[in-house]
Every structure is written in structure tokens, then in C-alpha cells.
Amino acid sequence: MTIRLSKALLVLLIGLFALLVGANNIVDYESNFAFVQHVLSMDTTFPDNALMWRAITDETVHHAAYWLIIIGELVTGGLCVLGALALLAASRSDADRFNAAKRLAVCGLTLGFALWFFGFMTVGAEWFLMWQSQTWNGQQAAFRFIVCIGLVLVYLNARDGELRRSPAG
């Protein structure tokens, strides 16, 4: 029972984190919009690099990309919170029901992993060369999120057996 509750709690914490990140990005839109704008524009990468043809300077695309990120964060958070509630509801159930209750949490964690790994590490850091920027480099933060989400995803997916009852009941 303790392991099941710890899985639900960790999924809930990831969900609350993702919801907070998404909400912060809406409330303080301009701060992180500047991040997206500079990364996509590649205006702080190494001068005269051979990959500047990848730069996107259209502000409409910047806003669209930023809203895609925000929506990804909010959906990640929502799925994880709902997944945590499903896990809590099934925490006293048989193993098959508890394992089936992992579905929403797995979807949320996978989406979050994809958002920060693919969106920030692959697209941002490698395609738009974010790693070259002294100012607008979000790799370390993205990596922390990826590791936390990945560890919870692995832990959550460890198969859960039947609840063991103590001799006293």
C-alpha cells in the first residue's frame, strides 16, 4: 500500500509542477516568451554559424510555439493530476485494477518527458542551437525536468502485485 501511495504522490507532484509552470508562463507571459523568441531567432548563437538558415524570426510563429509549449505543460499537469487521483482511487484494489489505473499518469508523464526532451533538448538545444547561447540556454533546467519525470515514469511502471494483508487483518 505504501508503494502505491508513493507512486500516486510522485505523479501528483509532477502534475502540480507542470501546472505551475504552465500557469506561470501565462501570468508572466513576456518573460518566457522572450526565451522562446531568442531561441527560435537564434540571435544569441555563435556568430556566423553555418546553421543560421534554421532561424525563425516571425513573431507569429514564436507565439504559436510558445502556446504549444504552454498547452503541453498544462495537459501534462492535468493528466498527471487526474492520473494521481485514479491511482489513489485504485490503491486498495487488486493488482490488475491498480495497474490499469496507471494509464492517465503514464500519458501525462510521457507527454511531459516528450515536451522537455524533444521540445527543449532536441528542437531547442540542437535544432536551434540553444546550447550556443550564454543567455538563453535552458538545457540544464530541461534536463532536470526530464530526469525527474523519467524517474517517476520508471518507478510508476514497476508492476504492482497484490496487496498483502497483515495477519491481524
C-alpha positions, 0 to 999 in steps of 0.5 A: 500500500505504501508503494502505491501511495508513493507512486500516486504522490510522485505523479501528483507532484509532477502534475502540480509542477507542470501546472505551475509552470504552465500557469506561470508562463501565462501570468508572466507571459513576456518573460518566457516568451522572450526565451522562446523568441531568442531561441527560435531567432537564434540571435544569441548563437555563435556568430556566423554559424553555418546553421543560421538558415534554421532561424525563425524570426516571425513573431507569429510563429514564436507565439504559436510555439510558445502556446504549444509549449504552454498547452503541453505543460498544462495537459501534462499537469492535468493528466498527471493530476487526474492520473494521481487521483485514479491511482489513489482511487485504485490503491486498495484494489487488486493488482490488475485494477491498480495497474490499469489505473496507471494509464492517465499518469503514464500519458501525462508523464510521457507527454511531459518527458516528450515536451522537455526532451524533444521540445527543449533538448532536441528542437531547442538545444540542437535544432536551434542551437540553444546550447550556443547561447550564454543567455538563453540556454535552458538545457540544464533546467530541461534536463532536470525536468526530464530526469525527474519525470523519467524517474517517476515514469520508471518507478510508476511502471514497476508492476504492482502485485497484490496487496498483502494483508497483515495477519491481524487483518 
